[in-house]
Amino acid sequence: MAMGLPTTDLWMYDLAGGNRSRFTFDPGDDRIPIWSPDGSKILSGSTRGGLFRIYEKNSSGTGSEELFLVKPC
């Protein structure tokens, strides 16, 4: 979910507990999160470095984001 901050980061929302936690922390705009079929990863688009890139991160929030795809803007 995008929270509308000056740079848009992604947040996770716990439906059972009602808590939210920040999922991305970079200076670019992060958008369009998509869960992997097995639920273990989340892919999202980002405008970091002037290019539209797709990153992948563990859905648990652990570990670093890995570059998945780069496309010129």
Long-range contacts (C-beta under 8 A, 24 or more apart in sequence): 2-30, 2-31, 10-42, 10-44, 12-61, 21-61, 23-57, 23-61, 24-57, 24-65, 26-65, 30-55, 35-59, 43-68, 47-73
